[in-house]
Amino acid sequence: MPDAAPAVFGQYQLIEKIAQGGMAEIFRGIALDTQGIERPVVIKRILPHIAASPEFVEMLIDEAKIAVMLSHGNIAQIYDLGKVADDYFIVMEYVEGKTLSQVMKRLRSLGRLIPISYAVSICAEIASALDYMHRKTDEKGNPLNVIHRDISPQNVILST
């Protein structure tokens, strides 16, 4: 898709497909507002066979409701949950940088490792975000019981 013109998707433009997993396609995009202001975003479009499951859609909505309550420097913000035609999607903050997976692969190709001080710093930042999520409560003080089930190098973005 990099050579194609941006595709309009609701109030967003899909600029470039950056990943695909078993449940969703991930795009770098632009949020278009009525005043002409553009904001870079990430659009996670749920794959059709997943979106066809009412149970999954309910789970997606519940997770989005919880995710919008999270505000931490190491957690990408959720801006929107929506549907265009039969496509459900989540719009998230675009974080400029590389995934930990990309950095590790590049270093490996150079015969190098992440320096210990950087690795410890990365782990500490991840732990800080996880601690925040696990301890987060709602406005009444009830625990949200958030458990992140997919901490992996491809889901950790090292910002610039």
N, C-alpha and C positions, 0 to 999 in steps of 0.2 A: 503493500500500500504506500510506501514512501514516495513513489513517483506519481501516484494518482492525485487528482485534485481532492481537497478535503471534502469529506462526506458530511452533510448536515444530518444531525441526529437530535431531533427536538430542538432545544435552545443551545445545543452544543455543536461544535465541529469536531469530527474525528480526524486528527492530523496523521497519526502514525500508529499502527498496531505494534505494541512493544512486548507483548507476551500473550501466551495462551496456556491455560491449564485445563484440567478435566471439567471445571465448572464454569469458567468464564474466559472471555477475551479482555485484554487490558489495552487501552488506547491512551496515547497522549492526545489531549484535545484542548479546545478553547471554549470557555463559557462566553456566550454572547448575550449581552444585556440590551435592553431597549434604548439605552443612552449611547450605545456604541462602544462601551467599555469592554475590553477583552481581558480574560483572566486565564492563565494556563491551568489546566486541570488534568486529572486522570479519570478516565471513564472505564468502569468495570462492567462490561455487558455480559449478563448471564446467558449461557448457551441455551438454545431453544429446548433441547431435551430435558434440561434441568428446570427451566422456567415453566415447563408443562406440568410440573408436580405442585399441586396446591400446598402440600406440606412444606416443600422447599421455599415457596414464595412466602409463606407465613414465617418461617424461620428467618429468611432474609429481612423481612420487615422488622421482626423483633430485634435482630442483631443491629440493624441500622438505627433503631430507636435508642438502643443502649450506646452505640458508637458516637452518636451526636452529643452525648453527655460527657464524653472524654475530651479533656483539654490538657495536653501535655506536650512539651517541646519535642519529644521523641515519638509522637504518635501523629500520623497524618490525619488531618481533619476530614470529616465527612461533611460534604456540602448538600448533597441531594440524593434522594432515592426516587426513582420514577419508572415510567413505562412509556415506550414509544412503540406503537402498534402492539406486537406480542413480545417485545424485548424489554425485560426488566434491567435496570442498571443502577449503579451507585456511582456518584461523582465524588471524588476525593481531591484533597490538596495535591498539587504537583510539587514534588521535592526534587530539586536539581541535584544530580549526583549520580553515583554508580551503585549498583547493588554490591553487597559484600561478596556474592558469588562471582560477579564480573571482576572485582579487584583480585580475588583469590586466584581465578583462572589466569589473569594477566601476570600476576607475580609468579605463578607456577611455570608459565611459559618462559619466564626470564630466569628460572631456577632459583627463585627467592621465596621467602616467607614473609608474612606480615610481622613487623617488629613486635616483640613482646609488649612494649609499652603501648602500642596502638591496639593490639589485641585485647589487652586488659581494659583500656579505655572504652573500646567498642562494647565489650561485655558489660562494663559498668553502666553504660548508657542504656543498653537493652534491659538490664536488670532494673534500672530506675523506672523505665516505662512499664515493665511487667508489675513491679511493686505498686505503682500508681493504679494500674488497672485492677489488680487483685484487691486493693484496699478501697476502691471507689464506692461511694454510697450515693443513694438518690437524695432528693431534697428533704426527705423525712429521716435520713440517717440509716436507712436500710441498705445492707450490702447489695451491690449489683451482681456479685458472684461471677465476674468476668474471668474467663479462662481463655487465654490465647492458645489455639491448638495448632498453629502453623508457624512457629518461629523457625526460620530456615535462612540460609545465606541469600537466597533469591528474594526473600521478603524483607531484608534489612537494607535500607538505603543509606549510604554514607554521603551526606550532603557536603556541598563544597563550601 
